[in-house]
Amino acid sequence: MKKHHAVKKILPALIASSALLPAGVAIAEDGLEDYRARFEPLPYFPPMPADNSLSPEKVELGNMLFFEPRISSSGVISCATCHNPALGWSDRIPRATGHDGQVGERNTPTVLNSGFLEAQFWDGRAPDLEAQALGPIEAGVEMAMDLEDALERLNEFDLYQRKFEEAFPGEENPINADNLAQSLASFQRTLNTPHSPFDRYLRGDMEAISDEAKDGMVAFVDNGCVACHRGPALTDSQFHAIQVPGSTDLGRYTVTEEESDKYRFRTPTLRNVAVTYPYMNNGATETLEEAISIMGEEMLGRELEEGTINDITAFLHTLTGEMPDFDVPALP
């Protein structure tokens, strides 16, 4: 990622911030301020860990590694295979297909805005992006590559040797597992989608979303959806039990082996949910309307009326933000 791209991301944040409106300029109201107060606009960057500061060199390297298929056993699968930028940084199939055509147990989550999450994967087995980054490389059903072998492959290329040295200056052997994870995590922290219609609405543009979407926002709050889907990424990053139709997945229980964690899954972000179908942990739910109906029955204990479902669907469509600016890398 070139340095000027980062500048391009910061400037719109300053322009969009209502805090920079001239003194005395009032924001128009539509009578829904109490509902808007239940939500937060998405910041342009997520929190940064103290031990992995963001730098253009790390982001550029992580961008290359994200698209690099030679860190997979077959040499044809990369992170971008399942997290395709053209498909909402997901794959739009029910369950991911990995090494040797194997089909995984779960739907591929989008990596968009993943830096805002407090737990990674459906079962939360990784607390942050650094801990998440290496798992798919070694997973037999995904990239199926021994980590040391992957590092050896990268070390064969002069370009990667130089890029790792630039990203991690002063290190004797910069091509190592920790730096691989930090680079991938750094790149993913730039894959954010601010300035959605709903963000513009929250910042004072009362015309940014339709009346139907506003009704959907009200229904979203009044029916209790906001209890779990809250915060800037519209997720509490917590784990809740749900019996998804057609799924026998034990969820977080596979990590903790605690009986109380059976069928619990991390609350998915609703940011860009309209373009990251299909839904649920098994990907068996094809439409937003069906997903909203299931959530009403499973999580809220009620059958939502068709009009309410349509309104909430319209609201969720306003959560599609501007896709991140990135370079398709030229690999060595």
C-alpha positions as CSV (number, residue, x, y, z in Angstrom):
1,M,0.0,0.0,0.0
2,K,1.5,3.3,-1.1
3,K,1.8,6.1,1.5
4,H,-0.5,8.4,-0.4
5,H,-3.3,5.8,0.0
6,A,-3.2,6.2,3.8
7,V,-3.4,10.0,3.4
8,K,-6.5,9.5,1.1
9,K,-8.1,7.5,3.9
10,I,-7.4,10.0,6.6
11,L,-8.6,13.1,4.8
12,P,-12.2,11.9,4.2
13,A,-12.4,11.1,8.0
14,L,-11.6,14.7,8.8
15,I,-14.0,16.0,6.2
16,A,-16.8,13.7,7.4
17,S,-16.5,14.4,11.1
18,S,-19.4,16.5,12.3
19,A,-17.0,17.7,15.1
20,L,-15.3,19.9,12.4
21,L,-18.5,21.8,11.4
22,P,-18.2,25.5,12.0
23,A,-19.4,26.8,15.3
24,G,-23.1,27.6,15.4
25,V,-24.0,25.4,12.5
26,A,-26.9,23.2,13.6
27,I,-27.4,19.7,12.3
28,A,-31.0,19.1,11.0
29,E,-33.1,16.6,13.0
30,D,-35.7,14.0,12.0
31,G,-37.0,13.2,15.5
32,L,-34.9,10.0,15.8
33,E,-32.0,11.4,17.7
34,D,-32.7,8.9,20.6
35,Y,-32.4,6.0,18.2
36,R,-29.3,7.4,16.5
37,A,-27.6,7.7,19.9
38,R,-27.7,3.9,20.2
39,F,-25.2,3.6,17.3
40,E,-21.6,4.7,16.6
41,P,-20.1,5.7,13.2
42,L,-17.3,3.5,12.0
43,P,-13.9,5.1,12.6
44,Y,-11.5,5.1,9.7
45,F,-9.0,2.9,11.6
46,P,-9.4,0.3,14.3
47,P,-7.4,0.2,17.6
48,M,-3.8,-0.5,17.0
49,P,-1.9,-3.0,19.3
50,A,1.1,-1.6,21.1
51,D,3.4,-4.4,19.9
52,N,2.5,-4.1,16.2
53,S,2.5,-0.4,15.1
54,L,1.1,0.2,11.7
55,S,3.7,1.2,9.0
56,P,3.5,1.5,5.2
57,E,6.2,-1.1,4.9
58,K,4.3,-3.7,7.0
59,V,1.0,-3.0,5.1
60,E,2.7,-3.3,1.7
61,L,4.3,-6.6,2.7
62,G,1.0,-7.9,4.2
63,N,-0.8,-6.9,1.0
64,M,1.7,-9.1,-1.0
65,L,1.4,-12.0,1.5
66,F,-2.4,-11.9,1.4
67,F,-2.4,-12.6,-2.3
68,E,0.6,-15.0,-2.2
69,P,-0.4,-18.6,-3.2
70,R,3.0,-20.1,-2.6
71,I,2.5,-20.2,1.1
72,S,0.0,-22.9,0.5
73,S,0.8,-26.6,0.0
74,S,-0.7,-26.6,-3.5
75,G,0.8,-23.3,-4.5
76,V,-2.5,-22.1,-5.8
77,I,-4.5,-21.0,-2.6
78,S,-3.9,-17.6,-1.0
79,C,-5.8,-15.7,1.7
80,A,-7.5,-13.9,-1.1
81,T,-8.9,-17.1,-2.5
82,C,-11.5,-17.2,0.3
83,H,-11.4,-13.5,1.1
84,N,-12.0,-12.2,-2.4
85,P,-12.0,-8.4,-2.7
86,A,-14.6,-8.6,-5.5
87,L,-17.0,-10.6,-3.3
88,G,-17.0,-8.4,-0.2
89,W,-13.7,-9.9,0.9
90,S,-15.4,-13.2,1.4
91,D,-16.3,-16.0,-1.0
92,R,-20.1,-16.0,-1.3
93,I,-20.4,-19.8,-1.0
94,P,-21.9,-21.6,1.9
95,R,-18.7,-23.2,3.2
96,A,-15.1,-22.5,2.2
97,T,-13.3,-24.7,-0.2
98,G,-9.7,-25.3,0.5
99,H,-6.8,-27.6,-0.1
100,D,-7.5,-30.5,-2.5
101,G,-11.1,-29.4,-2.9
102,Q,-11.9,-30.0,0.8
103,V,-15.0,-28.2,2.1
104,G,-14.7,-26.7,5.5
105,E,-17.3,-26.8,8.2
106,R,-18.1,-23.1,8.3
107,N,-18.9,-20.1,6.2
108,T,-16.1,-17.7,5.5
109,P,-16.4,-14.5,7.4
110,T,-15.4,-11.3,5.7
111,V,-12.1,-9.7,6.7
112,L,-13.6,-6.2,6.2
113,N,-13.4,-4.2,9.5
114,S,-11.9,-7.3,11.2
115,G,-9.6,-5.1,13.2
116,F,-12.6,-3.8,15.2
117,L,-13.4,-7.3,16.5
118,E,-12.4,-8.5,19.9
119,A,-12.3,-12.2,18.8
120,Q,-11.5,-13.9,15.5
121,F,-13.1,-16.9,13.8
122,W,-16.7,-18.0,14.5
123,D,-15.6,-19.8,17.7
124,G,-13.2,-17.0,18.9
125,R,-10.2,-19.2,19.1
126,A,-7.9,-16.3,18.2
127,P,-8.1,-13.1,20.3
128,D,-6.7,-10.8,17.6
129,L,-5.6,-10.6,13.9
130,E,-2.0,-11.5,14.7
131,A,-3.1,-14.8,16.4
132,Q,-5.6,-15.4,13.5
133,A,-3.2,-14.8,10.6
134,L,-1.2,-18.1,10.6
135,G,-4.0,-20.5,11.4
136,P,-5.4,-20.8,7.8
137,I,-1.9,-21.4,6.4
138,E,-1.4,-24.5,8.5
139,A,-5.0,-25.8,8.6
140,G,-5.2,-29.0,6.6
141,V,-8.6,-28.1,5.2
142,E,-7.4,-24.6,4.1
143,M,-3.9,-24.0,2.8
144,A,-2.3,-27.1,4.4
145,M,1.2,-25.7,4.5
146,D,3.8,-26.4,7.2
147,L,4.7,-23.0,8.6
148,E,8.5,-23.5,8.4
149,D,8.1,-24.6,4.8
150,A,6.1,-21.5,4.0
151,L,8.8,-19.3,5.5
152,E,11.5,-21.2,3.5
153,R,9.5,-20.5,0.3
154,L,9.4,-16.8,1.0
155,N,13.1,-16.8,1.8
156,E,13.8,-18.0,-1.7
157,F,12.9,-14.6,-3.2
158,D,15.2,-11.6,-3.0
159,L,12.1,-9.3,-3.1
160,Y,10.6,-10.9,0.0
161,Q,14.0,-10.7,1.7
162,R,14.1,-7.0,1.0
163,K,10.5,-6.3,1.9
164,F,10.8,-8.1,5.3
165,E,14.0,-6.2,6.0
166,E,12.3,-2.9,5.2
167,A,9.2,-3.8,7.3
168,F,11.3,-5.1,10.3
169,P,14.6,-3.1,10.2
170,G,17.5,-4.2,12.3
171,E,16.4,-7.8,12.7
172,E,18.9,-10.5,11.9
173,N,16.4,-13.0,10.4
174,P,13.2,-10.9,9.6
175,I,11.5,-13.7,7.7
176,N,9.9,-15.4,10.6
177,A,6.5,-16.5,11.8
178,D,5.8,-13.5,14.1
179,N,6.7,-11.0,11.3
180,L,4.5,-13.0,8.8
181,A,1.6,-12.7,11.2
182,Q,2.2,-9.0,12.0
183,S,2.4,-8.1,8.3
184,L,-0.8,-9.9,7.4
185,A,-2.6,-8.3,10.5
186,S,-1.3,-4.9,9.5
187,F,-2.7,-5.1,6.0
188,Q,-6.1,-6.4,7.3
189,R,-6.3,-3.4,9.7
190,T,-6.5,-1.2,6.6
191,L,-9.5,-3.1,5.1
192,N,-12.2,-0.9,6.6
193,T,-15.4,0.5,5.1
194,P,-16.3,3.9,6.6
195,H,-18.5,6.5,5.2
196,S,-21.5,4.2,4.6
197,P,-24.9,5.9,4.1
198,F,-25.6,5.1,7.7
199,D,-22.4,6.6,8.9
200,R,-23.2,9.8,7.0
201,Y,-26.7,9.7,8.6
202,L,-25.2,9.4,12.1
203,R,-22.9,12.4,11.4
204,G,-25.8,14.6,10.5
205,D,-26.9,14.0,6.9
206,M,-30.6,13.3,7.5
207,E,-31.1,12.5,3.8
208,A,-28.4,9.8,3.6
209,I,-30.8,6.9,4.2
210,S,-34.4,6.4,3.2
211,D,-37.5,6.6,5.4
212,E,-37.9,2.8,5.1
213,A,-34.3,2.4,6.4
214,K,-35.0,4.7,9.3
215,D,-38.1,2.6,10.1
216,G,-35.7,-0.4,10.0
217,M,-33.3,1.3,12.4
218,V,-36.2,1.9,14.8
219,A,-37.3,-1.7,14.5
220,F,-33.7,-2.9,15.0
221,V,-33.6,-1.1,18.3
222,D,-37.2,-1.7,19.5
223,N,-36.9,-5.5,18.8
224,G,-33.6,-5.8,20.7
225,C,-31.3,-6.6,17.8
226,V,-29.0,-3.8,19.1
227,A,-28.3,-5.7,22.3
228,C,-25.8,-7.9,20.5
229,H,-25.2,-5.9,17.3
230,R,-23.8,-2.7,18.8
231,G,-20.7,-0.6,18.7
232,P,-19.0,0.8,15.5
233,A,-18.8,-2.7,13.9
234,L,-22.3,-3.7,15.0
235,T,-21.1,-6.7,17.0
236,D,-20.4,-7.2,20.7
237,S,-17.7,-9.8,19.8
238,Q,-19.4,-12.1,22.4
239,F,-20.7,-15.6,22.0
240,H,-24.3,-16.5,21.9
241,A,-26.1,-19.9,21.5
242,I,-28.1,-20.3,18.3
243,Q,-29.5,-23.4,16.6
244,V,-29.0,-22.6,13.0
245,P,-31.1,-24.7,10.7
246,G,-29.1,-27.6,9.2
247,S,-26.1,-27.0,11.5
248,T,-24.7,-29.5,14.1
249,D,-21.6,-27.3,14.7
250,L,-20.8,-27.1,18.4
251,G,-19.3,-23.7,18.1
252,R,-17.2,-22.3,20.9
253,Y,-17.4,-25.6,22.7
254,T,-14.7,-26.9,20.3
255,V,-12.4,-24.4,21.9
256,T,-13.3,-24.4,25.6
257,E,-15.0,-27.8,26.0
258,E,-17.3,-26.0,28.4
259,E,-20.9,-27.4,28.3
260,S,-22.3,-23.9,28.4
261,D,-20.5,-23.0,25.2
262,K,-22.2,-25.6,23.0
263,Y,-23.7,-24.0,19.9
264,R,-22.3,-20.5,20.8
265,F,-20.8,-18.4,18.0
266,R,-19.3,-15.0,17.9
267,T,-21.7,-12.3,16.9
268,P,-20.9,-11.4,13.3
269,T,-20.4,-7.9,12.2
270,L,-23.3,-6.4,10.3
271,R,-21.1,-4.0,8.4
272,N,-21.4,-4.8,4.7
273,V,-23.8,-7.6,5.5
274,A,-25.7,-7.0,2.3
275,V,-22.7,-8.0,0.2
276,T,-21.3,-10.8,2.3
277,Y,-24.0,-13.5,1.8
278,P,-24.8,-16.3,2.4
279,Y,-25.3,-16.2,6.2
280,M,-25.0,-18.1,9.5
281,N,-22.1,-20.3,10.5
282,N,-22.9,-22.9,7.9
283,G,-23.8,-20.5,5.1
284,A,-27.1,-22.2,4.5
285,T,-29.1,-18.9,4.7
286,E,-29.2,-17.2,1.4
287,T,-31.0,-13.9,1.9
288,L,-31.0,-11.2,4.5
289,E,-34.8,-11.5,4.9
290,E,-34.4,-15.2,5.8
291,A,-31.5,-14.4,8.2
292,I,-33.6,-11.7,9.9
293,S,-36.5,-14.1,10.3
294,I,-34.3,-16.8,11.8
295,M,-32.7,-14.4,14.2
296,G,-36.1,-13.1,15.3
297,E,-37.2,-16.6,16.2
298,E,-33.9,-18.0,17.6
299,M,-32.5,-14.9,19.4
300,L,-35.6,-12.8,20.1
301,G,-38.2,-15.5,20.6
302,R,-40.7,-13.9,18.2
303,E,-41.9,-14.1,14.7
304,L,-41.2,-10.8,13.0
305,E,-43.8,-9.4,10.6
306,E,-43.0,-9.2,6.9
307,G,-43.1,-5.4,7.0
308,T,-40.6,-5.3,9.9
309,I,-38.3,-7.7,8.1
310,N,-38.4,-5.5,5.0
311,D,-37.7,-2.4,7.0
312,I,-34.7,-4.0,8.8
313,T,-33.4,-5.3,5.5
314,A,-33.5,-1.7,4.1
315,F,-31.6,-0.6,7.2
316,L,-28.9,-3.2,6.8
317,H,-28.3,-2.2,3.2
318,T,-27.2,1.2,4.5
319,L,-24.3,-0.4,6.3
320,T,-22.4,-1.1,3.1
321,G,-19.5,1.3,3.2
322,E,-16.8,2.4,0.8
323,M,-14.6,-0.5,-0.1
324,P,-10.9,-0.2,1.0
325,D,-8.3,1.2,-1.3
326,F,-5.5,-1.3,-2.0
327,D,-3.1,-2.4,-4.6
328,V,-3.2,-5.7,-6.4
329,P,0.4,-6.7,-5.8
330,A,3.0,-7.7,-8.4
331,L,4.4,-10.9,-6.8
332,P,7.9,-12.1,-7.5
